[in-house]
Amino acid sequence: MTGRRVIAATGMEELFREHWSLVLGYLTVRVRDRGVAEELAAETFYRATRAFLGWRGEAPAAWLLAIARNVLVDAARRDKRHARLDEAALDPVEPDDTGVAVRDALERLPEAERRLLVLVHVYGYSCPEVAAMSGSTPGAVRMALSRARAAARDVLA
């Protein structure tokens, strides 16, 4: 085994250990089936291993989540049984009387703030997960989330 392959193998092991739960969590939220999510996560790391030597060094979590998203899209196209995406979760929720004001406030927010609030409060992503998806830092996401919450409070007031 050449020196470059040893470095690649060691680096992939580290990426796997550090980011398996993030990738698996992302896919589990998307497909809502832990078994299918594990299969897709394994495919994600297989593809990442194949592409590792061409990796340009961008944020590893963002890189892996981008691969996971591509694996998910490919699986949905290839086999409808993997496409257990809850399409209804992407549609606007029919509000009850108490949710009308919140929905109206969200619609009046700028797109970036609205999207951030939905990712965190509707889909349940953590700040580090949103940071990995957006190529940002967790601190920047926390700051943007704080501003988005303040903007939402202002709109609701």
Secondary structure, DSSP 8 states (H G I E B T S, - for coil): --HHHHHHHHHHHHHHHHHHHHHHHHHHHHHS-HHHHHHHHHHHHHHHHHHGGG-----HHHHHHHHHHHHHHHHHHH-GGG----HHHHS-----TTTHHHHHHHHHS-HHHHHHHHHHHTS---HHHHHHHHT--HHHHHHHHHHHHHHHHHHH-
